[in-house]
């Protein structure tokens, strides 16, 4: 009977690579979502002529870009 070990070296490398790729995809998706949300909030701050929000949001957008 063939045993499958979860901690086998060949499985470990593949699992680590898969986990890193999944994490990268998730991070990009979250960053893109946050950027779009900030851009919408910037548009709203311009419509309301709210300088404080505008400067805060543009600064936040620069940090995550």
BELFENLIN-V237359 format. One line per field, one symbol per residue. phi: phi as a letter, one per 30 degrees, with the letter a starting at -180 (. if undefined). burial: b if it has 16 or more other ideal C-beta (glycine too) atoms within 10 Angstrom, else e. Layout:
# BELFENLIN-V237359
phi = ???
burial = ???
This chain:
# BELFENLIN-V237359
phi = .dcccdcdedddddddddddddddddedddddddedddddddedddddhcdededddddddddcd
burial = eeeeeeeeeeeeeeeeeeeeeeeeeeeeeeeeeeeeebeebbeebeeeeeeeebeebeeebeeee
